[in-house]
Amino acid sequence: MKSRTGVESWLRGMERCTVFTGTARFESPNEIRVGEEVLHAKNIFLNVGARPAVPNMPGVGDVPFLTSTTILDLDELPQHLIVIGGSYVGLEFAQMYRRFGAEVTVVERKSRLVPNEDEDISSGVREILQSEGIQLRLDANCIQLENNGGEVAVGLDCLEGHPKVVGTRILLAVGRQPNTDDLGLSAAGVQTDERGYITVDDELRTSVSGIWALGDCNGRGAFTHTSYNDFEIVADNLLENGSRRVSDRIPVSALYIDPPLAQVGLTEKQVRESGRPALIGTRPMTKVGRAVEKGESQGFMKVLVDAESKKILGASILGSGGDEAIHCILSTMYAGAPYSTLSHAVNIHPTVSELIPTMLQSMTPLG
């Protein structure tokens, strides 16, 4: 709340900046209506974000549920929170509410948690959550919401377990959708894809000259750091005659369970699918003195390197401090330097980062 109101106050106090409050809709490629006002501009920048997706599953119109937005308004602890969705948002809230003291069950349609990550990552995340008493229901097909007297329930068709989970609150965490459906994009000729994301090129220009799309609504990233980088790309190219591109960006993200998962570049699965010769190195967090001393030695780290160029292709750190330690790998990748640059580095003891050179010194071929 303070971040949002702070930005609004900053904008309202900015010289030559006018803030309009209302729903904006295109009337032409260079005209936008906000209430009774029609604004004309040569350049228009769309940064309308996204919202929690609500799938058309059975019972969704009859059974009360929470989203990642409305759950923030809760002023009491649910006795049993059922989380539908076993990826980033769902797992973060699942662990949070389990630590608050609620019973928590996570329902995931696929066979493993965070299914877009490597299998060993999924297994590590599962071990962390189950160790805290979070119940998991995987391979959950035909999910439906049901009223169950004074409680709520989720009907399942799983490979194992009871076909129904009964609880007191349901959180839908099954993805997000862009806030583009009420912008009148067709009046401007701005194209979107089948999911409603605004189509952009490598410099974030839309299909219409003079209109750019930034942030979650363009489908090129779903994080604060990618949205801010979108701004940097557009601003540098327009104001400083730069030549920055979205394709210059190395994917990096974090899942904020505790301990966190940090991921940069390609996953092991993506490297294998590419068919390129590669090297791999792994180390358990039990070898990290900092993690052991903190009593937080769950997880592991993994790195993949191109066997020919010796450049780092990607890395994952599931463990204490991994969201910070990953940046020494990210910086090496942006520098285009071989992995030996990092493997020969002398890092501070005791830190999580100090194990990364050791890991890189014992690379083996990716079989």
N, C-alpha and C positions, 0 to 999 in steps of 0.2 A: 504493500500500500504506500509506504513512504517513498519507494522508488518511483511509482507511478505518479504520485502527486508532486514529487520533486521535479520530474521531467515536465509535467504540465505547467508548473509555476515558472520554470526556466523558460519555456516556450512563450508563455504569456507575457513575460517581462523582456523578451528579446526585441530589440529595435527592428522595425520593418517586418515583423512576424505577426500575423493575425491568426488566431485560433478560432475555428468554427466548430460548434458542437452540434452534431446531427448525423443523419445518414446521407452519405454522398452517393450520387448516381450520375453516370455519364449521360449527356444529352447529345454529344458529338465527340469526335476525337480530341477536341481541345476545349470542351465545355463540361463542367460538372455542376450539378445542382445540389445544394445543401439547404433544405427547407425552401424558403422564398428567395434565397440568394442563388444566382448563377455566376459561377466563377470561370473566367477565361484564362488560359495559360498556354504558352508555347511548349513547355515541358511539364509533364505530370508524372509523379512518382507514386506508385502503389505499394504500400507496406501495411496491408490490412490483417496480417497474421492468420491464425487458424483457431479452431475450437474443437472440443472433444467430439469425436464421431459417435453417433447413435445409430447402430445398425437396425435394420428392420427384422428383428428376431421376434419370435412368438412371445407375447406377454409384455413387450416393451411399452405398449400404450396403456397397460392396465396396472402395472406394478411399479411402485415408487423406486427410483434408483438415484444414485449419486454419480457425478462425473468428477474429473480432476479439478474442476472449477468449484462446483457446489459442495464438495467434501470439505473445502476450506471454511465453509460457514458452519460446520457442525460445532455445537457447544456442549456435546455430551459424547461419552465413549460408547460406541456400539459394543454390545456383548459379543456378537459374532459378525465380523465383516466378511462378506463373500466378494472377492475381487475377480471379475471376469476379464482376463487378459494377463498373460504371463510374460510381458516384455517390460520395457523401461518404466513407464509410468505406473503400471500395475504393481510391479515388484517394489518400487520405492515406497508407495503407500502401504503395501502389504507389510513390509518390515517395520515401517513407522508405527502403524497401528498395533502391530504385535508387541512392540516395545512399550507402547502406551498401556498395554494390558489386555487388549482385545484378543479373542480367539479369531484366527484368520485362516480362510481357505482360499487358495488361488485356483481358478479354473482356466485351463488353457486348451484351446482347440487342437494344437499340434502336439507331437509326441514329447517335446522337451521345452523348457523355458528358454527365453531369448533365442528363438529358433533361427534367427539370422546370424548368430554367432557360431563359432566352431563348437563341436560337440564337447570337447574337453572344458571349454568355457561354460557351456550350459550345465555340465555336470558339477563344476565347481560352484556355480551360483546356487544350484539346487542343494548342495551339501550345506552351504552357509545358511540358507533359509530354513531348511529342515532341522538344522541344529538348534534353531530358535523356536521350534514348535509350530511352524507354519505348515498347514496341511496343503497338499498339492493334488489336484485332479487333472491329469493330462489325457490326451487323446479324447477330449470332450467334444463330441459331435452333437448336432441337434440341440444346442443350448436353448433353453426357454425359461422365462421368468414366470414365477407363480406366486400367488398369495397363499399363505399357509396359516389361516387363523389370524392371530395378531402378529405373525412373523412373515418373512419373505423366504422364498425358496428358489433354487435354480435347478431345473430338471436337466439331466445329462444322459448322454448315451456313450458311456466310456467303456473301454476294454475291460476294466476291472473296477470294483467298488460299487457302493450303493448308487442307484440311478437318480438320487435327489440329495441336494445339500440344503439344509434349513438354517437360516440365520436371521439376524435382525436388521442388517443393512446390506445393500448391494452396490458395489462400485463398478461402473462400466469403464474399462480402460482398454479399449480395442482400437486405438488409433485416433487420428485427428483429420479434420477436413478443412480446406481453406475457406476463408470468409469472402468468397467471390460471387456467391449466388445472387446477391442483391445489389451489385454494383452497376448493373446495366451495361455490362461489357460489350454486348452485341451492338449497342448504339454507337460504340466507338470502333467496333471491328476488331477488338482485342480477342485473340484466340486463347482457348484453354484446352487442356487435355480431357480425357474421359472422366477423370476424378475431380475436375474443376480447378486444377492448378493452372496458373497463367503460364503460357508457353513463352520462354525467353531464350535468347541466344547466349553466347559465352560472355557477353558484356552486359547481360541482364536487360537488353532491349526487348520489348514485346513485338508482336507482329505489326504494330502501328508506330510509325516514326514519331518520336517525341514522347513516348510513354515507356516507362521502365517499371519493372516489378521487382521488389526486394523482399527478403524475409521469407517466412513460412509459406506465403501464398504462391511462390514460384516453384515449389517442389524441388529446389536445389539445395535444401538444407533445412533442418528443423530444430536448430539450436540458436541460442542467443549469439554465440560466437560466429556462426555462419551469417546470421542476419547483419551483424555489425560489419563483417567483412564485405557483404553485399554493398553496404553504404560506402565503404572505402573504395571498392572497385568503381562504382558509379561516380563518386566525387572526384577521384584522381583522374579518371578518364575525361570527365567533362571540364573540370576546373584547372587541372595541371597538365593536360594533354598527355595523359598516361596511356598505357596499353595493358592494363591489368585484366585478367581473365578468371572466370570461375574455375576453369580447368587447371589453373596454377595452384589451386587450393588442395592441400593434402587432407583427406578425411580424418577427423579426429573427434572422439566423443567420449563420454563417460556415463556409466550407469551408477547412480548414487544410492546404491545400497551400502551397507557397512560390513566389511571393507568394500571399497568401490572397484568397479571394473573400468579400466581405461583402454581404449582401442585406437590405433593409428594405422593408416594405410590399409593394405590388403590383409584379409584373414588368411589362415592356413588353407581353408577350403578354396578361396579365390586363387591362391598361388598354385595349388594343385590343378585346378581347372585350367589355368593358363598354359600348363604344360612346360613351362620354363624350368631349367635346372636351378635348384635352390638349396640353400642351407638352412638349418633350423637349430635353434638353441633354446633350452628351457631350464628353469631353476625354480624349485619350490620356495615359498616365502619362509619356510622353516630355516632356510639358509641365510635369511636377512637378519642381522643382529638387531637392527632397530625394531623390526616386527616382533622378534622373540622377546626383547626387553619390554615391549609394550603389552605382551601377552596377546598379540593379534597376528598370529602366524598362519592364518588360513589363506589359501590361494596359491598362485604361482605366476611366473612371468614367462613370456615366450616371444621370440623374435625370428623373423624370416628374412633371408638375404638372397639377392640374386647371385648365383654361383659364378657368373661370368664378370659382371660389372662390379661385384662386391658391394653394391649399394643396398641399403636396407629397404625392404619391400613393405614391411608392416610389423606391428608388435602389439601384444596385449599384456596388460598387467592387472591381474585380479588380486588385490591385496592392499594392505595398509599403505597409504601414501601413493598409491599407483597413479592417481589423477595428477599428481605433481611430477613424479619421477618420469612419466611418459614423455615429458617435454624435452628431456635431453636427447631422446631418440628422435622426436619430431624436428628439433633444430638441426640435427645431423642430416635428416632427410631433406630439409629445405636447402641446406648447404650443398647438397649433391655430393657429399663426401662419402668415401668408402667406410664400411663398418669398422675398419681398423682404426680410424680416427677416434672412435669412441672406445674401442676395446683397449687402446693404449692409454686412455685417459686415467688420471688419478683422481678419484672422487672422494669427497669428505666422508670420514667415518665418525659416528655411525649414522648412515642414511640408507634409505631404500635404494637410491640411485647407485650406491657403491657396488651392488651386485651385478649391475648391467654390464660393465666391462668383463667381469668374470664369466658371465653367461656367453658373451660374444667370443671369448677366448676358447670356447669348447663347442664350436659349431660342428654339426654333422650333416651329411647329405639328406635331403628330404626324400625318404623312400616312397 
